[in-house]
Amino acid sequence: MGMPSYNALRAFEAVVRLGAVSAAAEELNVTQSAISHLLRQLEHSLDMRLLQRQGRGVKPTANGERLATGLQDGFARVHAAVGSVSHQVRGRRLTLACLPSVAARWMVPRLSDFRQAHPDIQLRIHYSTTGSALNNDPGIDLTITWLDGEYRGSGRACRLFDGATYPVCSPLYLDRFGSIREPADLLRAELLHDETTATWRAWFRAHALNAPLRDSESVYEDFNLMSTAVLAGHGVALSPLALLKPELEQDMLLCLFETTPVNVQRGYWIITPAQRRPEAEAFVEWALAQASQE
């Protein structure tokens, strides 16, 4: 019996930890079919069954549980070893992966405060897409992303701020559209969508309304693009209020209804490996202090 491939072991560990092939595929940035192929390859290599179905997800067999426990410990040691030898090269450098929307609208405007407090730490900021690997790359010290529910990974996670979404628009749009007094008024409004129309459909369902079906509505690939459109008066958008706080405080945007939001289980989190470097610890403390002022 030969040694299984590293990729197969990594795929198996991610499936067990996350409880689903789809979640492991998102974390490792590969297709679900690739994960399934690696799992079959691993079971064939070891000549034993490692996973079994449980509802819509999967769970490990007894042998699979033992293997997963050993792999989680082994990968933690690998990441720690890589971090220890790279620390001298990295010095006081801190590498952060962050959602574009949070980076542009929440974090970057506040960074001068962190730099003043820690002038010796060099920040390297990368864009991170939702669902991308959360600190499985030993070169990433921390990740800021949104999650629905609690974090279930092997690192350490702290909740920064609420991600529930509310309808917002600019006074420019109201001047053109007219007053919006109740949720049903939005059936006639121009709706702006961030990546998908599903969020607006959920909002209308929460208000016992059938969402309007229009092929002409704008769907933006990125929250920053959508926020630019709503500020320009192109329509009504659903947004977490924390990401538009300056515009709401300056009345450049208005929150139309503050009751019954959607995505109420969503939160924005800062996630680090289980063993934080001192630089990462400093950034987490700073970020939590900033979030507590919201």
C-alpha positions as CSV (number, residue, x, y, z in Angstrom):
1,M,0.0,0.0,0.0
2,G,1.6,3.3,-1.1
3,M,1.4,6.6,0.6
4,P,-1.8,8.5,-0.5
5,S,-1.3,11.8,-2.2
6,Y,-1.1,15.1,-0.2
7,N,-4.0,16.5,-2.2
8,A,-6.2,13.5,-1.4
9,L,-5.4,13.8,2.3
10,R,-6.0,17.5,2.3
11,A,-9.4,17.1,0.5
12,F,-10.5,14.4,3.0
13,E,-9.6,16.5,6.0
14,A,-11.5,19.5,4.6
15,V,-14.6,17.3,3.9
16,V,-14.6,15.9,7.4
17,R,-14.0,19.3,9.0
18,L,-16.7,21.1,7.0
19,G,-19.2,18.2,6.7
20,A,-19.8,18.5,3.0
21,V,-18.0,18.0,-0.4
22,S,-19.3,21.3,-1.7
23,A,-17.9,23.3,1.3
24,A,-14.5,21.6,0.9
25,A,-14.5,22.4,-2.8
26,E,-15.1,26.1,-2.1
27,E,-12.4,26.2,0.6
28,L,-9.8,24.5,-1.6
29,N,-10.9,26.4,-4.7
30,V,-11.5,23.3,-6.8
31,T,-14.6,21.6,-8.3
32,Q,-16.8,19.2,-6.3
33,S,-16.0,16.5,-8.9
34,A,-12.3,17.0,-8.2
35,I,-12.9,16.5,-4.5
36,S,-15.0,13.4,-5.1
37,H,-12.3,12.0,-7.3
38,L,-9.6,12.6,-4.6
39,L,-11.8,10.9,-2.0
40,R,-12.3,7.8,-4.2
41,Q,-8.6,7.8,-4.8
42,L,-7.9,7.9,-1.1
43,E,-10.3,5.1,-0.2
44,H,-8.9,2.9,-3.0
45,S,-5.3,3.6,-1.9
46,L,-6.1,2.6,1.7
47,D,-8.6,-0.1,0.7
48,M,-11.2,1.0,3.2
49,R,-14.3,3.2,3.5
50,L,-13.7,6.5,5.1
51,L,-16.9,8.5,4.6
52,Q,-20.7,7.8,4.8
53,R,-23.7,9.8,3.9
54,Q,-25.6,11.8,6.6
55,G,-28.6,13.7,5.3
56,R,-27.2,16.1,2.7
57,G,-23.7,15.9,4.1
58,V,-21.2,13.3,4.9
59,K,-19.6,12.1,8.1
60,P,-16.5,9.9,8.7
61,T,-16.6,6.2,9.5
62,A,-14.6,5.1,12.6
63,N,-11.5,4.7,10.5
64,G,-12.1,8.0,8.8
65,E,-12.5,9.7,12.2
66,R,-9.1,8.4,13.3
67,L,-7.5,9.4,10.0
68,A,-9.1,12.9,10.1
69,T,-7.9,13.5,13.7
70,G,-4.3,12.6,12.8
71,L,-4.4,14.7,9.6
72,Q,-5.7,17.8,11.5
73,D,-2.9,17.6,13.9
74,G,-0.4,16.9,11.1
75,F,-1.5,19.9,9.0
76,A,-1.4,22.1,12.0
77,R,2.2,21.1,12.6
78,V,3.0,21.6,8.9
79,H,1.6,25.2,9.0
80,A,3.4,25.9,12.2
81,A,6.7,24.7,10.8
82,V,6.3,26.7,7.6
83,G,5.3,29.8,9.7
84,S,8.4,29.3,12.0
85,V,10.9,29.2,9.2
86,S,9.2,32.0,7.2
87,H,8.9,34.3,10.2
88,Q,12.5,35.6,9.9
89,V,12.0,36.4,6.3
90,R,8.6,38.0,6.9
91,G,9.8,40.0,9.9
92,R,7.0,42.2,11.1
93,R,5.0,41.8,7.9
94,L,1.3,40.9,8.2
95,T,-0.6,39.4,5.3
96,L,-4.3,39.9,5.3
97,A,-7.0,38.5,2.9
98,C,-10.1,40.6,3.0
99,L,-13.4,40.9,1.1
100,P,-13.2,43.8,-1.4
101,S,-16.3,45.4,0.1
102,V,-15.0,45.3,3.7
103,A,-11.5,46.3,2.6
104,A,-12.7,49.4,0.7
105,R,-15.6,50.5,2.8
106,W,-14.7,49.5,6.4
107,M,-11.1,48.6,6.9
108,V,-9.0,50.9,4.7
109,P,-10.6,54.2,5.9
110,R,-9.5,53.2,9.4
111,L,-6.0,51.8,8.7
112,S,-4.2,55.0,9.5
113,D,-5.1,54.4,13.2
114,F,-3.5,51.0,13.1
115,R,-0.4,52.2,11.3
116,Q,0.1,54.9,13.9
117,A,-0.2,52.4,16.7
118,H,2.1,49.8,15.0
119,P,4.4,51.7,12.6
120,D,6.8,48.7,12.5
121,I,4.2,46.3,11.0
122,Q,4.2,46.1,7.2
123,L,0.7,45.3,6.0
124,R,0.1,43.3,2.8
125,I,-3.6,43.2,1.8
126,H,-5.1,40.8,-0.7
127,Y,-8.6,40.5,-1.9
128,S,-10.4,37.4,-0.8
129,T,-13.6,36.1,-2.4
130,T,-16.4,34.7,-0.2
131,G,-15.9,31.0,0.5
132,S,-12.2,31.0,-0.4
133,A,-9.7,29.2,1.7
134,L,-9.7,30.6,5.3
135,N,-6.2,30.6,6.5
136,N,-5.3,27.2,5.0
137,D,-2.5,29.1,3.1
138,P,0.4,29.5,5.6
139,G,1.3,32.7,3.9
140,I,-2.0,34.3,5.1
141,D,-2.0,35.6,8.7
142,L,-5.7,36.5,8.9
143,T,-8.9,36.6,6.8
144,I,-11.9,38.9,7.0
145,T,-15.0,37.4,5.4
146,W,-18.7,36.9,6.0
147,L,-20.3,33.7,7.4
148,D,-23.8,32.6,7.9
149,G,-23.9,31.3,11.4
150,E,-20.9,30.3,13.5
151,Y,-17.4,29.6,12.3
152,R,-16.6,25.8,12.2
153,G,-13.0,25.8,11.0
154,S,-9.8,24.8,12.8
155,G,-8.6,28.4,13.4
156,R,-9.7,31.2,15.7
157,A,-12.6,33.5,14.7
158,C,-13.9,36.7,16.2
159,R,-17.2,38.3,15.0
160,L,-16.6,41.9,13.8
161,F,-20.1,43.2,13.0
162,D,-23.6,42.3,11.9
163,G,-24.3,41.3,8.3
164,A,-28.1,41.6,8.2
165,T,-29.2,43.5,5.1
166,Y,-31.6,46.4,4.9
167,P,-33.1,48.4,2.0
168,V,-31.2,51.6,1.3
169,C,-31.4,54.3,-1.4
170,S,-30.3,57.9,-2.0
171,P,-32.5,61.0,-1.7
172,L,-31.7,61.5,-5.4
173,Y,-33.7,58.3,-6.1
174,L,-36.6,59.3,-3.9
175,D,-36.8,62.7,-5.7
176,R,-37.3,60.8,-8.9
177,F,-39.4,57.9,-7.6
178,G,-41.5,59.5,-5.0
179,S,-42.1,58.6,-1.3
180,I,-41.6,55.0,-0.1
181,R,-43.8,54.5,3.0
182,E,-44.3,50.7,3.2
183,P,-42.6,47.6,1.9
184,A,-45.2,47.1,-0.9
185,D,-44.0,50.4,-2.4
186,L,-40.8,48.6,-3.3
187,L,-42.7,46.4,-5.7
188,R,-42.5,49.3,-8.2
189,A,-39.0,50.4,-7.4
190,E,-35.8,49.8,-9.3
191,L,-33.9,47.1,-7.4
192,L,-30.2,46.8,-7.4
193,H,-28.7,43.3,-6.8
194,D,-25.3,42.2,-5.4
195,E,-24.3,39.1,-7.3
196,T,-27.7,37.5,-7.1
197,T,-31.4,38.3,-7.0
198,A,-32.0,35.8,-4.2
199,T,-31.5,38.3,-1.4
200,W,-34.3,40.6,-2.6
201,R,-36.6,37.6,-3.1
202,A,-35.9,36.6,0.5
203,W,-36.7,40.2,1.6
204,F,-40.0,40.3,-0.1
205,R,-40.9,36.8,1.3
206,A,-40.1,38.1,4.8
207,H,-42.7,40.9,4.2
208,A,-45.3,38.5,2.7
209,L,-44.9,39.9,-0.8
210,N,-44.2,38.3,-4.1
211,A,-41.0,39.7,-5.6
212,P,-41.4,41.4,-8.9
213,L,-39.9,39.6,-11.9
214,R,-38.0,41.9,-14.2
215,D,-35.2,40.9,-16.6
216,S,-34.0,44.5,-16.9
217,E,-32.8,45.0,-13.3
218,S,-29.1,45.4,-12.6
219,V,-27.0,42.7,-11.0
220,Y,-23.6,43.8,-9.9
221,E,-20.7,41.4,-9.5
222,D,-19.2,43.3,-6.6
223,F,-20.7,45.2,-3.7
224,N,-18.5,48.2,-4.3
225,L,-20.1,48.6,-7.8
226,M,-23.6,48.2,-6.4
227,S,-22.9,50.8,-3.6
228,T,-21.7,53.3,-6.3
229,A,-24.9,52.7,-8.2
230,V,-27.1,53.2,-5.2
231,L,-25.3,56.4,-4.2
232,A,-25.8,57.7,-7.8
233,G,-29.5,57.2,-7.4
234,H,-30.0,54.2,-9.7
235,G,-32.3,52.3,-7.4
236,V,-32.8,50.6,-4.0
237,A,-30.2,48.1,-2.7
238,L,-30.0,45.7,0.2
239,S,-26.9,46.2,2.3
240,P,-25.4,45.7,5.8
241,L,-25.6,49.1,7.5
242,A,-22.0,48.9,8.8
243,L,-20.6,49.0,5.2
244,L,-22.5,52.3,4.4
245,K,-22.2,54.0,7.8
246,P,-20.6,57.3,6.6
247,E,-23.1,57.7,3.8
248,L,-26.0,57.0,6.2
249,E,-24.8,59.4,8.9
250,Q,-24.4,62.1,6.2
251,D,-27.8,61.5,4.8
252,M,-26.3,60.6,1.4
253,L,-28.2,57.3,1.8
254,L,-31.4,56.5,3.7
255,C,-32.4,53.2,5.4
256,L,-36.0,52.8,4.3
257,F,-37.1,50.1,6.7
258,E,-35.2,49.1,9.8
259,T,-37.5,46.2,10.8
260,T,-37.4,42.6,9.4
261,P,-34.0,42.5,7.6
262,V,-32.8,39.5,5.8
263,N,-29.5,37.6,6.2
264,V,-30.0,37.9,10.0
265,Q,-27.7,34.9,10.6
266,R,-24.8,36.6,8.7
267,G,-21.9,38.2,10.3
268,Y,-18.5,39.6,9.3
269,W,-15.6,37.7,10.9
270,I,-11.9,38.0,11.3
271,I,-10.3,34.5,11.2
272,T,-6.7,33.5,12.0
273,P,-4.8,30.2,12.4
274,A,-5.1,28.6,15.8
275,Q,-1.6,29.9,16.6
276,R,-1.5,33.6,16.0
277,R,1.6,35.5,15.3
278,P,2.0,38.6,17.6
279,E,1.4,40.9,14.6
280,A,-1.9,39.1,13.9
281,E,-2.9,39.3,17.5
282,A,-2.3,43.1,17.4
283,F,-4.4,43.5,14.3
284,V,-7.3,41.4,15.7
285,E,-7.3,43.5,18.9
286,W,-7.3,46.7,16.8
287,A,-10.1,45.5,14.5
288,L,-12.3,44.4,17.4
289,A,-11.8,47.8,19.1
290,Q,-12.8,49.5,15.8
291,A,-15.9,47.3,15.4
292,S,-17.0,47.9,19.0
293,Q,-17.3,51.6,18.2
294,E,-20.0,50.9,15.6
